[in-house]
């Protein structure tokens, strides 16, 4: 399913991006031995801050925010610094954290897009590549995009807000989560 909106081209001052895993750890109070369980859930989360916007720029962006209707609508967004000339395709099933790939120029740490989702390469051994998060949709020799890869996101809260100073300069900071 495609996203409802495209994130406006207003620039990003800072981006705090993370991959959150639903992993639980239980420690014995007597031996301190640990049991680890990896649940299925893994998703991207981020906070981003926009540059200072003037009144005209802020009107457009605040209209975008209001149009999202809190967490209801989704938008496409990607890290503007993750861009590589790598290319290729992957094969894997839903939930896989290892895919068979034919990549040219890809390396551990590179991000790519498959469908509406963003992935990071975590390891490489021959034609097998580790990825996170787990594959969201099956891939049968599917071409992936390394050029400014994006994902589908939504606001992390139903509340939208921004700041305005006396010089009519607007400030926006957003918390977002991957839309699954």
Backbone bond lengths (Angstrom), bond angles and torsions (degrees), N, CA, C in turn:
res aa  C-N    CA-C-N  psi(-1)  N-CA   C-N-CA  omega(-1)  CA-C   N-CA-C  phi
1 X - - - 1.446 - - 1.516 108.93 -
2 X 1.298 117.91 128.26 1.454 122.84 -177.87 1.526 110.72 -74.28
3 X 1.322 115.01 155.53 1.459 120.77 178.35 1.525 109.67 -70.58
4 X 1.327 115.81 155.61 1.453 121.70 -179.57 1.528 112.76 -74.74
5 X 1.349 117.29 -34.29 1.461 122.59 -175.25 1.523 110.47 -136.41
6 X 1.327 116.00 164.43 1.458 123.26 170.82 1.516 107.35 -109.56
7 X 1.326 117.57 134.72 1.457 121.21 -179.74 1.526 109.07 -61.02
8 X 1.337 118.02 130.27 1.473 120.52 -178.47 1.525 112.47 -61.61
9 X 1.305 116.69 149.59 1.463 122.80 179.67 1.527 109.41 -84.57
10 X 1.337 116.25 79.85 1.458 121.25 -178.39 1.524 111.90 -115.31
11 X 1.326 118.07 -3.46 1.455 121.52 -178.05 1.521 110.99 88.65
12 X 1.316 115.12 162.75 1.463 122.69 179.76 1.527 106.90 -132.24
13 X 1.335 116.75 128.06 1.461 120.92 175.77 1.515 110.70 -83.92
14 X 1.333 116.76 -42.99 1.464 120.41 177.29 1.530 109.54 -148.96
15 X 1.331 114.00 151.25 1.456 121.05 -179.09 1.521 107.84 -139.80
16 X 1.315 116.58 122.86 1.448 122.76 175.63 1.523 106.41 -111.30
17 X 1.336 115.77 103.68 1.454 120.65 -174.08 1.519 109.24 -111.79
18 X 1.334 116.08 143.16 1.461 119.47 178.87 1.529 110.18 -148.17
19 X 1.322 113.64 157.77 1.455 122.42 175.59 1.522 106.17 -111.98
20 X 1.331 117.28 118.58 1.464 122.38 -175.50 1.530 108.57 -104.78
21 X 1.322 115.96 126.20 1.463 122.11 179.43 1.522 110.07 -109.83
22 X 1.319 116.19 138.98 1.466 121.88 176.58 1.528 108.22 -86.16
23 X 1.311 115.56 76.08 1.456 122.54 -179.17 1.521 108.05 -114.53
24 X 1.324 117.26 135.46 1.463 120.04 178.49 1.525 109.45 -116.45
25 X 1.322 114.52 145.19 1.461 121.46 178.99 1.525 107.60 -128.54
26 X 1.316 116.39 130.35 1.459 122.41 177.32 1.526 107.85 -119.24
27 X 1.341 116.00 128.27 1.467 120.36 179.70 1.517 110.21 -113.56
28 X 1.315 115.96 135.78 1.461 120.59 176.05 1.522 108.84 -68.66
29 X 1.334 118.23 133.04 1.468 119.85 178.03 1.539 112.26 -72.98
30 X 1.331 117.59 -11.05 1.456 121.48 -176.85 1.521 112.58 -102.66
31 X 1.331 117.19 -41.53 1.468 120.17 -176.84 1.521 112.70 -109.79
32 X 1.320 116.75 -13.08 1.478 124.13 -174.58 1.523 113.02 63.50
33 X 1.344 117.22 10.27 1.465 119.81 172.88 1.525 108.05 -63.62
34 X 1.315 115.23 146.52 1.459 119.67 -176.01 1.520 111.73 -117.50
35 X 1.318 114.28 145.05 1.453 121.92 170.43 1.522 106.77 -115.87
36 X 1.313 116.03 132.33 1.461 121.49 -178.13 1.515 108.61 -118.29
37 X 1.340 115.71 134.04 1.459 120.34 176.15 1.521 108.91 -128.25
38 X 1.324 115.08 123.76 1.466 120.89 177.21 1.527 109.03 -93.23
39 X 1.322 117.02 105.80 1.450 121.46 174.33 1.524 108.17 -74.53
40 X 1.315 117.22 169.95 1.470 121.30 -175.33 1.524 114.17 -70.76
41 X 1.318 118.36 -27.54 1.458 121.42 -170.63 1.512 115.32 -70.68
42 X 1.322 116.03 127.57 1.462 124.25 171.54 1.527 105.88 -146.93
43 X 1.331 116.88 131.08 1.460 119.15 177.76 1.519 110.86 -148.79
44 X 1.327 114.14 158.24 1.459 122.18 174.17 1.529 108.87 -83.17
45 X 1.317 116.39 143.28 1.454 123.54 171.46 1.525 107.14 -137.49
46 X 1.330 116.71 154.82 1.469 119.43 -179.76 1.520 111.22 -158.71
47 X 1.317 114.61 156.57 1.458 122.89 165.88 1.507 105.60 -123.32
48 X 1.313 115.58 135.12 1.455 119.07 178.83 1.518 109.85 -132.04
49 X 1.311 114.47 146.14 1.455 122.10 177.84 1.518 108.14 -119.90
50 X 1.320 115.42 131.45 1.458 120.95 179.06 1.523 109.85 -87.93
51 X 1.325 117.52 159.52 1.457 119.05 172.60 1.531 109.75 -67.52
52 X 1.306 116.65 166.25 1.463 120.43 176.55 1.529 108.66 -59.43
53 X 1.324 116.30 130.88 1.464 121.18 -178.89 1.518 110.00 -114.12
54 X 1.326 115.56 143.01 1.463 118.60 174.43 1.529 108.71 -79.41
55 X 1.315 116.24 177.20 1.461 121.01 -174.61 1.533 112.47 -57.91
56 X 1.325 117.43 -45.00 1.473 121.07 -178.40 1.526 111.24 -63.98
57 X 1.347 116.97 -45.96 1.466 120.67 179.13 1.528 110.74 -64.17
58 X 1.330 115.95 -40.50 1.466 120.92 -177.97 1.522 111.63 -67.68
59 X 1.321 117.75 -34.00 1.465 119.58 177.36 1.526 110.41 -59.57
60 X 1.316 116.29 -45.47 1.467 120.20 -179.66 1.531 110.65 -63.66
61 X 1.345 116.84 -44.75 1.459 119.17 -177.68 1.528 111.63 -69.93
62 X 1.322 117.79 -40.15 1.469 119.32 178.79 1.529 110.56 -65.77
63 X 1.335 117.55 -31.92 1.465 120.62 173.82 1.515 111.37 -64.31
64 X 1.339 116.42 -41.02 1.471 121.03 175.25 1.532 110.05 -59.35
65 X 1.342 116.51 -48.65 1.466 120.52 -179.53 1.520 111.93 -59.89
66 X 1.316 116.48 -46.58 1.468 119.96 -179.20 1.525 110.69 -63.49
67 X 1.338 116.68 -35.78 1.461 121.05 179.44 1.520 113.52 -65.59
68 X 1.339 117.07 -22.13 1.466 120.42 178.18 1.522 111.81 -69.92
69 X 1.311 115.61 -20.06 1.470 122.51 -178.81 1.531 110.72 50.75
70 X 1.337 113.88 59.34 1.460 120.18 -178.29 1.512 110.86 64.50
71 X 1.299 117.18 -128.85 1.463 122.08 -177.52 1.528 113.22 -87.99
72 X 1.329 117.14 4.14 1.458 120.96 -174.20 1.524 113.22 -68.25
73 X 1.331 117.59 -49.38 1.465 121.67 -174.61 1.529 110.99 -98.16
74 X 1.325 115.40 160.47 1.462 121.53 179.93 1.517 110.34 -116.94
75 X 1.329 114.61 165.92 1.467 120.62 178.28 1.521 109.27 -148.16
76 X 1.320 116.15 158.57 1.462 120.70 176.45 1.516 108.40 -92.77
77 X 1.330 114.98 139.30 1.460 121.38 -179.25 1.515 108.11 -157.37
78 X 1.326 116.16 146.23 1.455 121.86 175.12 1.507 110.39 -148.33
79 X 1.311 116.39 160.14 1.457 121.53 177.47 1.529 108.48 -65.82
80 X 1.336 118.24 118.17 1.464 119.98 -176.25 1.526 114.25 -67.23
81 X 1.333 117.92 -10.46 1.467 120.85 179.34 1.522 112.85 -95.97
82 X 1.343 117.92 -13.10 1.464 120.47 179.32 1.515 109.05 -88.13
83 X 1.314 114.23 94.76 1.456 121.49 179.78 1.522 107.08 -143.76
84 X 1.299 116.60 129.34 1.452 120.13 177.49 1.524 108.80 -143.26
85 X 1.311 115.75 159.61 1.462 119.98 179.10 1.523 111.46 -88.16
86 X 1.331 117.26 8.10 1.466 120.80 178.35 1.530 109.54 -59.84
87 X 1.306 115.01 157.16 1.469 120.92 179.38 1.520 108.32 -151.54
88 X 1.326 115.43 163.36 1.452 118.84 175.45 1.505 113.75 151.23
89 X 1.331 114.90 -167.40 1.458 120.92 -179.28 1.523 109.66 -142.35
90 X 1.352 115.17 161.64 1.456 121.59 -178.34 1.521 110.36 -129.07
91 X 1.328 114.59 157.99 1.454 122.33 172.18 1.528 106.66 -133.10
92 X 1.343 115.72 128.53 1.458 119.66 179.46 1.512 110.56 -176.25
93 X 1.317 115.75 164.97 1.466 120.73 -179.29 1.532 109.84 -104.58
94 X 1.315 115.39 163.04 1.462 121.46 179.67 1.528 109.62 -55.03
95 X 1.319 116.73 133.27 1.459 122.32 178.94 1.509 114.90 89.65
96 X 1.323 117.82 -6.07 1.462 121.36 -178.27 1.525 111.38 -70.66
97 X 1.332 116.62 139.78 1.465 121.49 172.43 1.524 110.32 -109.19
98 X 1.322 115.79 5.48 1.453 122.70 174.13 1.521 107.18 -136.17
99 X 1.327 116.01 128.83 1.458 120.74 -179.67 1.520 109.14 -125.62
100 X 1.320 115.53 154.78 1.459 121.05 171.61 1.520 105.56 -88.76
101 X 1.319 115.94 127.98 1.466 119.28 -174.16 1.515 111.22 -135.95
102 X 1.300 113.47 151.18 1.456 121.71 170.68 1.515 105.66 -120.08
103 X 1.331 115.76 93.65 1.462 121.52 -176.92 1.514 110.57 -111.58
104 X 1.313 115.10 147.89 1.454 122.67 170.95 1.519 106.81 -118.74
105 X 1.327 117.19 118.15 1.453 121.23 176.08 1.513 116.02 82.03
106 X 1.330 119.34 6.97 1.464 121.50 -179.49 1.525 110.18 -89.02
107 X 1.345 115.61 148.15 1.459 121.17 -179.65 1.524 110.06 -140.72
108 X 1.313 115.81 162.53 1.464 121.02 175.47 1.531 108.30 -54.92
109 X 1.338 115.51 134.16 1.458 121.15 -178.88 1.515 113.57 97.71
110 X 1.335 117.57 -15.05 1.466 120.05 177.13 1.521 110.08 -72.19
111 X 1.316 115.89 145.81 1.467 122.28 175.91 1.523 109.03 -101.86
112 X 1.333 115.90 147.14 1.463 120.28 173.94 1.516 109.12 -144.06
113 X 1.322 114.66 163.41 1.466 121.55 -179.83 1.513 109.34 -114.46
114 X 1.347 115.07 133.18 1.462 121.43 171.46 1.517 105.54 -130.05
115 X 1.319 116.82 117.77 1.465 120.47 -174.59 1.517 109.64 64.29
116 X 1.330 116.69 -131.48 1.472 122.03 179.75 1.524 112.47 -94.99
117 X 1.328 118.58 17.94 1.460 119.99 -170.22 1.524 113.01 -127.61
118 X 1.327 113.62 148.76 1.462 123.76 -178.20 1.522 109.35 -102.08
119 X 1.336 116.80 137.30 1.463 123.06 179.80 1.518 109.73 -132.35
120 X 1.324 115.73 156.98 1.458 121.87 173.65 1.530 107.59 -123.55
121 X 1.321 116.21 140.10 1.465 121.24 176.83 1.524 107.75 -80.07
122 X 1.345 116.34 125.59 1.467 121.12 -176.94 1.530 113.54 -104.95
123 X 1.328 117.33 -22.52 1.469 120.77 -179.87 1.519 108.94 -162.98
124 X 1.335 114.79 165.26 1.459 119.41 178.57 1.517 109.47 -149.83
125 X 1.333 116.27 131.01 1.457 122.77 175.88 1.521 107.17 -143.84
126 X 1.312 116.65 104.39 1.463 120.69 -175.29 1.513 109.80 62.69
127 X 1.337 116.70 -125.94 1.464 121.12 179.85 1.535 112.05 -92.32
128 X 1.339 117.26 2.59 1.464 121.38 179.34 1.527 110.14 -96.36
129 X 1.319 115.25 127.79 1.464 121.31 -179.61 1.522 109.19 -122.24
130 X 1.334 116.37 131.22 1.450 121.54 171.90 1.517 108.23 -80.48
131 X 1.330 116.61 140.43 1.467 120.98 179.71 1.527 109.59 -136.61
132 X 1.306 115.72 158.37 1.458 123.47 171.00 1.514 106.42 -142.95
133 X 1.294 119.37 146.35 1.451 127.45 -9.23 1.528 109.97 -67.02
134 X 1.350 117.00 174.87 1.461 119.39 176.22 1.532 110.81 -56.47
135 X 1.303 115.83 149.90 1.465 121.86 -177.24 1.525 111.11 -55.92
136 X 1.339 116.52 124.46 1.469 122.27 -175.52 1.527 112.65 -80.76
137 X 1.329 116.91 -33.10 1.466 122.20 178.23 1.518 108.10 -134.73
138 X 1.311 116.74 151.78 1.465 119.28 -178.46 1.531 110.01 -65.45
139 X 1.318 113.76 152.88 1.462 120.49 -178.53 1.523 108.33 -133.15
140 X 1.304 116.40 115.43 1.460 121.80 177.12 1.522 107.62 -111.38
141 X 1.316 115.42 89.74 1.463 122.27 -175.33 1.529 109.54 52.49
142 X 1.314 115.66 52.60 1.461 123.00 -177.90 1.523 110.78 -91.82
143 X 1.316 116.11 133.70 1.455 121.60 176.32 1.523 108.99 -70.92
144 X 1.331 116.66 138.14 1.463 121.95 177.98 1.522 109.08 -115.91
145 X 1.334 116.12 160.14 1.464 122.50 -174.94 1.525 110.21 -112.71
146 X 1.318 117.07 119.66 1.460 122.94 176.72 1.532 111.68 -99.46
147 X 1.338 117.66 -8.30 1.460 122.21 -176.37 1.524 109.32 -87.27
148 X 1.308 117.17 103.84 1.469 123.01 -177.10 1.530 111.04 46.88
149 X 1.335 117.57 59.97 1.471 119.90 -178.15 1.524 111.50 -62.95
150 X 1.306 115.11 145.61 1.459 121.79 -177.37 1.517 109.97 -127.49
151 X 1.321 114.40 169.92 1.450 122.33 176.11 1.510 107.94 -140.04
152 X 1.302 115.34 170.48 1.456 121.22 176.66 1.522 107.63 -93.86
153 X 1.342 117.10 128.17 1.457 123.59 -175.46 1.520 110.24 -126.88
154 X 1.339 114.74 166.49 1.462 122.24 169.46 1.521 107.13 -143.15
155 X 1.321 116.43 162.78 1.455 120.52 176.16 1.528 109.07 -63.28
156 X 1.326 117.21 147.46 1.460 121.71 178.96 1.525 111.42 -79.93
157 X 1.329 116.88 -11.38 1.458 121.72 -177.96 1.520 109.40 -141.06
158 X 1.314 116.44 159.50 1.462 120.51 175.67 1.525 112.15 -82.97
159 X 1.302 117.19 -3.96 1.461 122.14 -178.67 1.522 110.24 -99.32
160 X 1.327 117.11 130.63 1.464 121.34 173.90 1.531 107.61 -117.58
161 X 1.323 115.33 140.61 1.461 119.49 178.09 1.515 110.27 -153.45
162 X 1.315 115.86 165.10 1.455 122.20 177.30 1.512 107.86 -156.35
163 X 1.328 114.79 165.67 1.462 119.74 -179.79 1.529 109.24 -111.17
164 X 1.336 114.20 151.39 1.466 121.28 177.46 1.524 106.71 -136.11
165 X 1.343 116.63 130.44 1.459 118.18 177.23 1.529 110.65 -101.37
166 X 1.317 116.44 179.75 1.465 120.47 -175.14 1.525 113.68 -66.54
167 X 1.324 117.60 -17.12 1.468 120.94 177.40 1.531 111.16 -91.19
168 X 1.313 117.68 12.07 1.468 124.10 -177.43 1.524 112.48 59.88
169 X 1.332 115.25 37.78 1.458 121.10 173.78 1.528 106.76 -101.48
170 X 1.318 115.54 129.64 1.460 122.67 -174.43 1.529 110.14 -102.96
171 X 1.330 115.77 143.71 1.454 122.18 176.40 1.518 110.58 -124.53
172 X 1.324 115.94 133.91 1.468 122.07 -179.44 1.524 109.68 -128.50
173 X 1.322 116.66 129.70 1.458 123.28 170.44 1.527 106.42 -131.45
174 X 1.325 116.28 129.39 1.473 121.42 -175.55 1.510 111.21 -124.12
175 X 1.318 116.78 141.89 1.457 122.75 168.92 1.532 105.96 -104.82
176 X 1.343 115.84 128.11 1.459 120.79 -177.30 1.515 110.39 -131.91
177 X 1.332 116.20 156.57 1.471 122.12 177.44 1.531 108.49 -134.06
178 X 1.317 114.81 152.55 1.452 120.03 177.50 1.529 109.22 -62.04
179 X 1.318 116.20 134.69 1.475 121.54 178.97 1.529 107.92 -87.48
180 X 1.317 115.71 117.65 1.472 120.40 -178.34 1.511 110.75 -114.19
